[in-house]
Each structure stands twice: as C-alpha cells, then as structure tokens.
C-alpha cells in the first residue's frame, strides 16, 4: 500500500480514455438498471426523453471525475502517488458523486421530497461505486496489459538487436557510412594496407573480399569486443573461430584457418601474449 502506483494510472492519454469509458458505462448503467430512483425524476415522459435527461444528469455528475483527475494530474507532477493515496482519492470521487446524486434525487423530483436523505445517500454511494469501480477496474486491467505487452515487445526488440549485433559485423568507412555487414560465421580475417583494409569472407561457400577505406585500429576498437575477432598483427585481425591450427615456428606464431587456399596469418610479438590469452579463453569456452 505504500508503493508508488504505476504511471499509466494517471498518464494523460489513459486518463482521457478511462473517463470516456466510464461515462459510456454510466450511460448504459443508468438506462438499463435505472439506479438512484432515477425513473422517479421524470415519471411521465417517454423512454427516449428519459434517456436524454438522465444522460445529461449522469454526464454532469461525471464532471466530478473530470475535475478530480485534473487535480490528480497536477499533483502527480510534483509528488509521488502511493496506492493508499490513490484508493482514498477514488473513495472521495465516489462520495462526491454520491452527494451530487443524493441532493438531486432529494430536492429536484417532487417524489423525492419525502424520502430520507441518508437512505438516498446510502443507495447513491452503492450505485456510484458500481458506476465508477467497474469501468475503473476494466480500464486498469487494459492499461496493465498494454503496458506489459509494450514491455515484452521492447525486450524482444532488445534481444533481436543484441542477437543481430552478435551475429553480424557492420563495416563503415572512415566517414561513418555503412558499406557492408557480414555474418561472423562467414568472416575470415581482415588485412590492412595504408588507409584501406581488405575484408576476407565467405560468400556462398566461396572466398570473397571487400576493400574498405578505414583503419585497422578503428575496426579493432569497435568490432573486437564480445566477438571472436582478435588483433594478432599490426596488419591483421583474425576470426578466432576460423583458426584450425596454431603453429610455433622459428619466426614466431602462425595461424592456419579452416578454409583451403588461405595463406597463414602471422602473429607478431607485439600481439602474441594478448592473442594467446584470447585464444586460451576461446578454447575454454
């Protein structure tokens, strides 16, 4: 009860929808069940005129809700609204509308002048609670469902974006314009030369290459986090998932990839320790 109510209960758009739905529900309620002794207000008129006049009275009573929600919206901008406060607020709305209908039932129809005011107020309170609480509850359930559906949609979208970012490597040029995206499963290695890099990858099981104007350093800083891409040489980034054999030779370490026709990729002394750490981590996983 001391928790903060969800924002959708007092958000402007939802409040308008709830008031309109409550007004519609109230119109149906009073014309089907005729509470508050409402038929006695206009005993000698046709059903159509009864519908018209009673509807105007119901809508006038709904002004209590409109004013209440305007005040609540203004209050919510500066204060948190707790569950017990919101419950008390609704109780005040019910009592205020009950007083309005009780006064009208007591003093406007001629048949109402002899009725006990407290009895009228008791009945009006019960009827007003039904008029407000039922559409309120339906609205809350709808808003809650809509909020949770939106939350689930956002989670699914984030998962899709995360999956997309982990399975595809996007390659922009030095101006930031995207030039090509390659599935990590198909990416072999990247080789640099001057201000360009050549991306080697598989396309329909055949080796392909793409020339891109960008630096290997930029690609290292932006593509190697949480991916199998590892810098192994000042001129090479290799996809560790494609490494079939790691060999130590006289000149250092070289890598053989699992695709035929690809030359061995060297591992320089500068990157050897870093690469070996990554290689061991990848092997452990």
C-alpha positions as CSV (number, residue, x, y, z in Angstrom):
1,X,0.0,0.0,0.0
2,X,3.0,2.3,0.5
3,X,4.3,1.6,-3.0
4,X,4.1,4.1,-5.8
5,X,1.3,3.5,-8.3
6,X,2.3,2.9,-12.0
7,X,2.4,5.9,-14.2
8,X,-0.2,4.6,-16.6
9,X,-2.9,5.1,-14.0
10,X,-2.6,8.9,-14.2
11,X,-1.0,9.4,-17.6
12,X,-3.0,12.0,-19.6
13,X,-4.0,9.8,-22.6
14,X,-5.0,6.9,-20.4
15,X,-7.0,9.2,-18.1
16,X,-9.0,10.6,-21.0
17,X,-9.7,7.1,-22.2
18,X,-10.8,6.0,-18.7
19,X,-13.1,9.0,-18.3
20,X,-14.8,8.4,-21.7
21,X,-15.2,4.7,-21.0
22,X,-16.6,5.4,-17.5
23,X,-19.1,7.9,-19.0
24,X,-20.2,5.4,-21.6
25,X,-20.6,2.7,-18.9
26,X,-22.5,5.1,-16.7
27,X,-25.0,5.9,-19.5
28,X,-25.6,2.2,-20.1
29,X,-25.9,1.5,-16.4
30,X,-28.4,4.2,-15.6
31,X,-30.6,3.5,-18.6
32,X,-30.6,-0.3,-18.1
33,X,-30.8,-0.5,-14.3
34,X,-32.3,2.9,-13.5
35,X,-30.5,3.4,-10.2
36,X,-30.7,6.4,-7.8
37,X,-34.5,6.2,-8.1
38,X,-33.9,7.9,-11.5
39,X,-37.2,6.9,-13.1
40,X,-38.9,9.0,-10.4
41,X,-37.1,12.1,-11.7
42,X,-39.3,12.1,-14.9
43,X,-42.1,9.6,-14.3
44,X,-44.4,10.9,-17.1
45,X,-42.0,11.2,-20.0
46,X,-41.1,8.7,-22.8
47,X,-38.2,6.4,-22.6
48,X,-36.3,8.5,-25.2
49,X,-36.7,11.7,-23.1
50,X,-35.8,9.8,-20.0
51,X,-32.6,8.6,-21.8
52,X,-31.8,12.2,-22.8
53,X,-32.4,13.9,-19.5
54,X,-30.9,11.1,-17.4
55,X,-27.8,11.1,-19.6
56,X,-27.3,14.8,-19.1
57,X,-27.5,14.3,-15.4
58,X,-25.0,11.5,-15.4
59,X,-22.6,13.5,-17.6
60,X,-23.0,16.4,-15.2
61,X,-22.1,14.1,-12.4
62,X,-19.1,12.9,-14.3
63,X,-17.7,16.4,-14.1
64,X,-16.7,15.4,-10.6
65,X,-14.4,12.8,-12.1
66,X,-13.0,15.2,-14.7
67,X,-12.2,17.8,-12.1
68,X,-10.7,15.2,-9.8
69,X,-8.4,13.8,-12.5
70,X,-7.2,17.3,-13.4
71,X,-6.3,17.9,-9.8
72,X,-4.6,14.5,-9.6
73,X,-2.6,15.1,-12.8
74,X,-1.3,18.4,-11.4
75,X,-0.5,16.8,-8.0
76,X,1.4,13.9,-9.7
77,X,3.8,16.3,-11.4
78,X,5.3,17.3,-8.0
79,X,4.6,14.3,-5.8
80,X,4.6,10.5,-6.0
81,X,1.2,8.9,-5.6
82,X,1.0,5.9,-3.3
83,X,-1.5,3.1,-3.5
84,X,-3.3,4.1,-0.4
85,X,-3.5,7.7,-1.5
86,X,-4.9,6.6,-4.9
87,X,-7.5,4.5,-3.1
88,X,-8.5,7.4,-0.9
89,X,-8.8,9.6,-3.9
90,X,-11.2,7.2,-5.6
91,X,-13.2,7.0,-2.4
92,X,-13.5,10.8,-2.4
93,X,-14.7,10.7,-6.0
94,X,-17.4,8.1,-5.1
95,X,-18.6,10.1,-2.1
96,X,-18.6,13.4,-4.0
97,X,-20.7,11.9,-6.9
98,X,-23.0,10.2,-4.3
99,X,-23.6,13.6,-2.6
100,X,-24.4,15.2,-6.0
101,X,-26.9,12.4,-7.0
102,X,-28.4,12.4,-3.5
103,X,-29.1,16.1,-3.5
104,X,-30.6,15.9,-6.9
105,X,-32.8,12.9,-6.0
106,X,-33.9,14.6,-2.8
107,X,-34.8,18.1,-4.0
108,X,-35.4,18.1,-7.8
109,X,-38.1,15.4,-8.4
110,X,-41.3,16.1,-6.5
111,X,-41.4,12.4,-5.4
112,X,-38.0,12.9,-3.7
113,X,-39.0,15.5,-1.1
114,X,-40.4,12.9,1.3
115,X,-37.5,10.5,1.2
116,X,-34.9,10.2,3.9
117,X,-31.7,11.8,2.7
118,X,-29.3,9.3,4.4
119,X,-31.2,6.4,2.8
120,X,-30.8,8.2,-0.6
121,X,-27.2,8.8,0.1
122,X,-26.6,5.2,1.1
123,X,-28.1,3.9,-2.1
124,X,-26.4,6.5,-4.2
125,X,-23.0,5.5,-2.7
126,X,-23.5,1.9,-3.6
127,X,-24.7,2.8,-7.1
128,X,-21.9,5.3,-7.7
129,X,-19.3,2.8,-6.5
130,X,-20.6,0.4,-9.2
131,X,-20.7,3.2,-11.8
132,X,-17.0,4.1,-11.1
133,X,-15.3,0.9,-9.9
134,X,-16.4,-1.4,-12.6
135,X,-15.1,0.7,-15.5
136,X,-12.1,1.7,-13.5
137,X,-11.1,-1.9,-12.9
138,X,-11.6,-2.8,-16.6
139,X,-9.5,0.2,-17.6
140,X,-6.7,-0.6,-15.2
141,X,-6.6,-4.2,-16.4
142,X,-6.4,-3.0,-20.0
143,X,-3.7,-0.4,-19.3
144,X,-1.7,-3.0,-17.3
145,X,-2.0,-5.5,-20.2
146,X,-1.0,-2.8,-22.7
147,X,2.0,-1.8,-20.5
148,X,3.2,-5.3,-20.1
149,X,2.7,-6.0,-23.8
150,X,4.8,-3.0,-24.7
151,X,7.5,-4.0,-22.2
152,X,7.6,-7.5,-23.7
153,X,7.8,-6.1,-27.2
154,X,10.8,-3.9,-26.1
155,X,12.5,-6.8,-24.5
156,X,12.1,-8.9,-27.7
157,X,13.4,-6.0,-29.7
158,X,16.4,-5.6,-27.5
159,X,17.1,-9.3,-27.8
160,X,16.8,-9.1,-31.6
161,X,19.2,-6.1,-31.7
162,X,21.6,-7.9,-29.3
163,X,21.4,-11.1,-31.4
164,X,21.9,-9.1,-34.6
165,X,24.9,-7.2,-33.2
166,X,26.5,-10.5,-32.0
167,X,26.0,-12.4,-35.3
168,X,26.7,-9.6,-37.8
169,X,29.7,-7.3,-38.1
170,X,29.0,-3.9,-39.6
171,X,31.8,-2.2,-41.5
172,X,31.5,1.6,-42.1
173,X,34.1,3.6,-44.0
174,X,36.1,6.4,-42.4
175,X,33.2,8.8,-42.8
176,X,30.9,6.5,-40.8
177,X,28.8,5.4,-43.8
178,X,27.9,1.7,-43.6
179,X,29.4,-0.2,-46.6
180,X,28.9,-3.9,-45.7
181,X,27.7,-6.2,-43.0
182,X,29.0,-9.7,-42.8
183,X,27.9,-12.6,-40.6
184,X,30.6,-13.5,-38.1
185,X,30.3,-17.2,-39.2
186,X,31.4,-16.1,-42.7
187,X,34.1,-13.6,-41.7
188,X,37.7,-14.9,-42.1
189,X,40.1,-12.2,-41.5
190,X,40.9,-8.5,-42.2
191,X,44.1,-7.2,-43.7
192,X,45.2,-3.6,-43.7
193,X,47.3,-1.7,-46.3
194,X,47.9,2.0,-45.9
195,X,44.5,3.7,-45.4
196,X,42.5,0.7,-46.5
197,X,41.5,-2.7,-45.2
198,X,40.6,-5.8,-47.1
199,X,37.9,-7.9,-45.6
200,X,38.0,-11.6,-46.5
201,X,34.8,-13.6,-46.0
202,X,32.8,-16.5,-47.4
203,X,30.0,-15.8,-49.9
204,X,28.1,-18.9,-50.8
205,X,31.0,-21.1,-49.7
206,X,33.4,-19.2,-51.9
207,X,36.1,-16.8,-50.6
208,X,35.3,-13.2,-51.3
209,X,37.0,-9.9,-50.4
210,X,35.8,-6.3,-49.9
211,X,38.0,-3.2,-50.0
212,X,37.1,-0.6,-47.4
213,X,38.6,2.8,-46.7
214,X,39.1,2.7,-42.9
215,X,41.9,1.9,-40.4
216,X,42.5,-1.4,-38.7
217,X,42.8,0.4,-35.4
218,X,39.3,1.7,-35.7
219,X,38.0,-1.8,-36.5
220,X,39.9,-3.2,-33.6
221,X,38.4,-0.7,-31.2
222,X,34.8,-1.1,-32.4
223,X,34.4,-4.7,-33.6
224,X,36.5,-6.9,-31.4
225,X,34.5,-6.5,-28.1
226,X,32.4,-9.6,-27.4
227,X,33.2,-11.1,-30.8
228,X,35.7,-13.7,-31.9
229,X,37.6,-11.1,-33.9
230,X,41.1,-10.6,-32.4
231,X,44.0,-8.3,-33.5
232,X,47.0,-10.6,-34.0
233,X,49.4,-8.4,-36.0
234,X,49.7,-4.7,-37.0
235,X,48.2,-5.7,-40.3
236,X,45.7,-8.4,-39.4
237,X,42.6,-9.1,-37.4
238,X,41.5,-12.7,-37.5
239,X,38.3,-14.5,-36.7
240,X,39.4,-16.9,-34.0
241,X,36.5,-19.3,-34.6
242,X,38.1,-19.9,-38.0
243,X,41.5,-20.8,-36.7
244,X,42.2,-24.5,-37.2
245,X,45.9,-24.7,-36.3
246,X,48.2,-22.6,-34.3
247,X,51.8,-23.3,-35.0
248,X,55.0,-22.0,-33.4
249,X,57.8,-21.7,-36.0
250,X,61.2,-20.2,-36.0
251,X,59.9,-16.7,-36.9
252,X,57.1,-16.8,-34.3
253,X,53.5,-18.0,-34.4
254,X,51.3,-18.5,-37.5
255,X,47.7,-19.4,-37.8
256,X,46.1,-21.8,-40.3
257,X,42.4,-21.2,-41.0
258,X,39.9,-23.9,-41.7
259,X,39.4,-22.7,-45.3
260,X,41.6,-24.0,-48.1
261,X,43.6,-21.6,-50.2
262,X,44.1,-19.0,-47.4
263,X,47.7,-18.1,-46.5
264,X,48.9,-18.5,-42.9
265,X,48.2,-15.5,-40.8
266,X,51.2,-14.3,-38.7
267,X,51.0,-13.4,-35.0
268,X,53.5,-10.7,-34.2
269,X,55.5,-10.5,-30.9
270,X,53.6,-7.3,-30.0
271,X,50.3,-9.1,-30.0
272,X,51.4,-12.6,-29.2
273,X,50.7,-12.5,-25.4
274,X,47.3,-10.8,-25.9
275,X,46.4,-13.2,-28.7
276,X,47.3,-16.3,-26.7
277,X,45.2,-15.1,-23.8
278,X,42.2,-14.7,-26.1
279,X,43.0,-18.0,-27.8
280,X,43.0,-19.8,-24.5
281,X,39.8,-18.2,-23.4
282,X,38.1,-19.1,-26.6
283,X,39.3,-22.7,-26.4
284,X,38.0,-22.9,-22.8
285,X,34.6,-21.7,-24.0
